[in-house]
Amino acid sequence: MKKILILFAFVCACGILSAQTVPNADFEQWNSDEEAAGWTSSFSMDLMMTSFDYSSAEKSSNSHTGYFAMGLHPYAIDLMLTSYTLPGIAHLGTFNADFDITNLLGGFGGGGGLDAGSFIESMVQGGITCNRVPQSVKAWIRYVPADGDAMSVTVRCYSNGEVVAEGTYNSTTASYGYEQITIPVTATSSATPDQLNIIFNCGSAEGSNLYIDDIELVMEGGSGIEEPANVIFSAGPNPTRDIITVTPTVAGSYSAVLFDMNGREVWAGQSLQGATKVDVSELSEGVYFLKVTANGLTRTEKIMVK
């Protein structure tokens, strides 16, 4: 009997932990070049004698860590002899394409007053199973907007289909390298959630691109569910003016590359062993990115030169 109770407790604990973990948070797994495993970024529909396949994501090698990130871009369609651009959206739930056609026409400027971005987001439903409201959600992003465009990240927790917690992040600012963002989540009800969704929206202007990698749920107390498995080095002091020391935290040799904000390589080292000192005294002040690869893992950190 005691063994059964212990096994039951273990299974329950595993269920709680798995329920609070974002699937494929590092975007290393892909069902196809346009659909990340565990994420939804496409749907198909027949509309006014026109069929189209909405697809907004792509497997990108422009990653923060590892081999891949998820790239998001707007999707263009031709409807009633006119071209429209829908915002690029990816999320953890499903798309509900069962809607009133008059709402869609209004969303495209037909007088209904509903913008296309809000309409597409209204099709988002569901999410992954959860039983706790996270304190926040963190993600590494790189945003390249077309003029005047804006991106957003929305976190929602549901209980029986009703929103019980929510958080939103918005930005119009271009980032030349990856930056970590934090989306605080605020509970609006005392109900226990049963689903969680994270919705990324890159905007709807042609030419906008949003790259997403390494998503983390932060629970009460400030610690995430899982520590990143690819913390393979430390670098300091940061900020620095003259020397930065790269110290591996894994065994074996490693390679390191330092880029400026325009992606130009300013220093590189191959087959490095142990701590390596990098002279940055001749570099201009600003933000740089140090990319280290070891044991098949890659991680990039922002470096400030003052």
N, C-alpha and C positions, 0 to 999 in steps of 0.2 A: 504494500500500500504506500509506504514511504517513497519507494522508487517511482511509483506512478505519479505521486504528487510532485516530486522533484522534476520528472520529465515534463509534466504539465506546465510547471512554472517556467521551465527553460523554453518550451515552445511559445508560451505567451510572451516572454521577454523578447525572443527573437522576432515575434510578430510585431511588437511595439517598435523595435529598432528599425525593422525593414519598412514599416509603415511611414517612418519619418525620414526616409532616405530618398533623395531625388534620383530617379533612374537615369543612367547614362549621363551623369553630371559633367563628365569631361568630354563628351561627344566623340569618343573613340569608336563607338559601335554605330554602324549605319545599315539600314535595310536596303537602301539604294543610295545613289549619289545625291538624291533630293529628299530623303526622309531619314532622319536620325532615329535610331531605336529608342522607343519610349516616348517620342515626341510626335505631335501632329502638326503638319505644315501644309497639307494639301487636301483638296476635295474635288469631286467632279459633279457637274450639274448640267441639265438641259434647261435652257432659258430662252423663251421667245424664238423658237426654231434655231437656236444657237447652242451648241455644246461647247463647254470649256472645262479645262482641268486646271484649277487653281493650284499653283505650286510656288512657294515663296522661299524655300530653304535650299541650301547646297552644302555639300561636304567641302570644307575649306582647309587648306594646309596653312592658312594664316592663323596659327594657333597661339594661345598663351602658353600652354604646356602640351606635351604629348605630340601626336601626329596631326590631329584634326581639331577644328572648331566648327560651330554651326554658323554659316553665313546666311543672313536674311536680306531679301531685296523685294521691292514692290512687284506686283504682278499686273501686266497690262492686258485688257480684253477689248474686243470690238463688239459693240452692242448698238443696234439701231443706227448703223452707218457712222457711229462715233466711237472714238477710242477713249477708254477710261483706265485709270491706274488705281488699283486697289492696294492698300497697305500690306506689307509683308508681315505675317503673323505666324508664330510658332508657339505651342503650348502643350500642356500635359493631359488635356482632356480630349474631346472630340468636337468636330464641327457639325452643327445641326443646320442642314441646308433646306429644311422644310419651313418656308416663310411665305408671306404675302407679297406678290409681285409688285403691288402698288407701293409698298414700303421701299423696295429696291429702286424703283423709278424716282421716288422722292430723294433717295440717297444720292442719286446721280444728277441732281439738279432739276428734277421734274416737278418741283413745287411742294414736295412733301416735307422739306426742312430737315431731313435726316442725312448727316454726312456719311460718306462711304466708310470712313474709318470706324465710326461708332457702329455702323450696321454690321461690318465684318466681325467686330468684337462681340456683337450681340449674338452671333452664331456660335461662339465659344461656350462649351458647357462641360461639366464634369471635372475630372482631375484624377489624382492618385489618392489612395486611401491614407488617411491621417487621423490621429486621435489627440493631437496637441496643436495649439497655435504657436508657430515659431516666433521668437523675438524679432527676427529679421531674416532676410535672404540676401546672400552676397553672391556676386557674379563678376567675372572679369569680362569687360567688353571693350571693343574698339568701334567707334562710330564715325562713319564718313558720310555726312548728310549732303544732299543737294541743297542749293540755296533756299533758306526759309523752311526747311523740313525739321521735324521733331520726332524723336523716338520715345518710347515709354516701356516700362516694365510694371506689370500689375500682379500683385500676389493676392489671392483670395482663398479663404477657408469657408467651406460650406457645412451646414448641418441640415440634412433632409432637403437639400436644394436651395436653402436660404443662406445668404452671405452672413457670416458671424465674425469675420475678421478680414481686414483688407489693408494693403499698403501699395503706394504707387511711387515710381521714380520717373521723372521726365527730363529730357535734355535736348538742346538744340546745338550743343557745342561739339565740334569735331575733335577727335582724339587721334594723335599720330601713332600712338602705341596703345597697348592694353592698359586699362585702368580698372581697379576694383571698385565697384559701386555697392552700396548697402541700401536695401529697401526695408525700412522699419515696418512692422506689421502691428496694427492696432485692433484689439478685439472690440466688437460692437455689440456682443451678446455674451451671456454666460454659458451658452449652450456648448456642449462638446462637439468639435468638428468631426466630420467623417470623410471629407474630401479636401484636397488642396490643389490649386492650380497656379502655375506661373506663366504669365502671358507676355511674350516679347513682341513688340511692334516697332518695326524699323522706320515707319512713316510711309507716305504714299507718293513722294516726289521721285520722278524717274532719275536714277543715278544714285540714290541713297543706298548705303550698305551698312549693316550692323553685324559685327562678329561677336560671338558669345562663347565663353569657355568657363570651365571650373566653377560650377554653381554649388553653393553650400547653404544648408539650413543652419541657422544659429538658434539654439533653444535657450531657455531661461538660464541665466548664469554666464552667458556669452560664449559658450563652447559649442562647436558644431557637433553633429552626430558622428562624423568621421574625420579623422585627421588626414590631410592629403597624403597619398602614398608617394608622391613625387617631390617631397621636400628633400632635395638631394644636395643642397649646398647652403651656405650662409655667406654674406658679403658685408664687409664693414671696414671702416666706419661709413655710414650713409646718413646724411650727406658727407662729402669729402671734398678736399681741395687738391690733394697730391697723390695719395696712394690709397687703393682699395684692395683688401685682401679677400680672395675667394677661397673658402674652406669647404671641401667636399664633406658630406656626411655619410657617404657610402664608400665601400672599398673599390679599389681598381682605378684605372685611368679615366680621365674625362676630358671633354673639350669645352671651350668657352668662347663666346663672341660678344663684343660690345658694339651696340648700334646707337646711332643718334636718332633724333625724332623723325628724320626723313628716311630712316631705314638704311643709312649708309654705314658700312662696317668701319669702325675706327680702331679696333684692336681684336686680335684673335689668337687663340692658343690651342694646340692639338696635343693629344697624348700627355696631358698634364698629370702630375702626381702630387698629392698632398696640397698644402696651402700654397696659393700663387698670388704674388703681389703684382697689381696692375697699376702702372704709372699713368695718371690722368691729368698731370699738372699742366700739360700743353693743350688740353681740351678747353673749349669755350664753356662758360657757365651754362647750365641748363639740365634738361632731363635726358637720360640715356637708358638703354635697356640691355641688361646682361642676361644672355641666354646660355645655359649650361646643359650639356647632355652627358649622362652617365648611366651605365647599365640599362640602356635602352629607354631611359626616361629623359624627358626634357622639361626644364622649368625656366621661366623668365621673370626677372625682378627689375623694378624701376630703380635707377641709380641717379642721385642728385649730385651734380658737380657744382660747387660754389666758388 
